[in-house]
Amino acid sequence: MKLEGLILDESDITQQTKTIRGTGESQLVGSINLITTAPTDTIKVSIPAELWANGKAGEELKRFVGTRTIFNIEYRDMAFGNEKGQHVSINGFQLHSLPAVNAK
């Protein structure tokens, strides 16, 4: 879905290390705090490792700080049983693609 939002500050763009379930490998992922309007809200949008590209996406997103921008995001809702037999549910917003420079 296309959503107009605002990254208020560079500190709203963060990087985390995530462990891949099953393999135990580590990968870098990102997230942004995005302010939306009508209704006003702040949502956390995760950025998958493939799109994060070892932090390159974070540098790209800094160009949009302080400017309302159109973001392509998707809502993810999934559930599974982990290796301990526990039910795990994950949901939230994920960035589908980086915004185009002219999408400001």
C-alpha positions in Angstrom: 0.0 0.0 0.0 1.1 3.5 -0.6 1.3 5.6 2.5 2.3 9.2 3.0 4.6 9.6 6.0 7.4 11.6 7.6 10.7 10.5 9.1 11.1 13.2 11.6 14.8 12.8 12.5 17.8 10.6 11.4 17.6 8.9 14.8 14.3 7.4 13.6 16.3 5.2 11.1 17.9 2.3 13.0 19.8 -0.8 12.3 19.6 -4.2 14.2 21.2 -7.6 13.9 18.6 -10.4 13.5 19.3 -14.1 13.9 17.8 -16.2 11.1 15.5 -18.9 12.5 16.8 -22.4 11.7 20.3 -21.5 10.6 21.4 -19.2 13.4 23.1 -16.9 10.9 23.0 -13.1 11.6 21.9 -10.5 9.2 21.5 -6.7 9.4 18.0 -5.3 9.1 16.6 -1.8 9.6 13.6 0.0 10.8 12.1 3.5 10.6 9.7 5.3 12.8 7.2 6.9 10.4 4.7 9.6 11.3 1.4 9.4 9.4 -1.5 11.8 9.3 -5.3 11.4 9.0 -5.3 9.9 11.6 -2.0 11.0 13.2 0.1 8.0 14.4 3.7 6.8 14.6 4.3 3.4 13.2 7.4 1.3 13.2 8.2 0.0 9.7 10.8 -2.9 9.4 13.2 -3.1 6.5 14.2 -6.6 5.5 17.9 -7.5 5.0 17.6 -7.7 1.2 16.3 -4.1 1.1 18.5 -2.8 3.9 21.7 -3.9 2.0 24.1 -3.6 4.9 22.9 -0.1 5.7 22.8 1.4 2.2 19.0 1.8 2.5 19.5 3.8 5.8 21.8 6.2 4.0 19.2 6.5 1.2 16.4 7.1 3.6 18.3 10.0 5.3 17.5 12.1 2.2 13.8 12.0 3.1 14.2 13.2 6.8 11.8 16.1 7.4 9.9 15.7 4.1 6.5 14.1 3.6 7.1 11.1 1.3 5.1 8.3 -0.2 6.3 5.0 1.1 5.3 1.5 -0.3 4.7 -0.6 2.7 2.9 -3.9 3.4 1.2 -5.3 6.5 2.6 -8.7 7.5 0.8 -11.1 9.8 2.2 -14.6 10.2 2.2 -17.4 12.8 4.2 -20.5 13.2 5.4 -23.1 15.7 9.1 -22.7 16.7 11.6 -25.4 17.5 10.5 -25.5 21.1 6.9 -26.2 20.1 5.7 -22.8 21.0 3.2 -20.8 18.9 4.8 -17.6 17.6 2.9 -14.7 16.0 4.5 -11.8 14.2 2.7 -8.8 12.7 3.6 -5.3 11.7 4.5 -3.1 8.8 7.4 -3.8 6.4 8.9 -1.5 3.8 8.3 -3.0 0.3 10.6 -0.7 -1.7 12.6 2.4 -1.2 10.8 5.6 -2.1 11.7 7.3 -5.3 13.5 10.7 -5.0 10.7 12.4 -6.9 8.0 10.8 -4.6 8.5 13.6 -2.1 
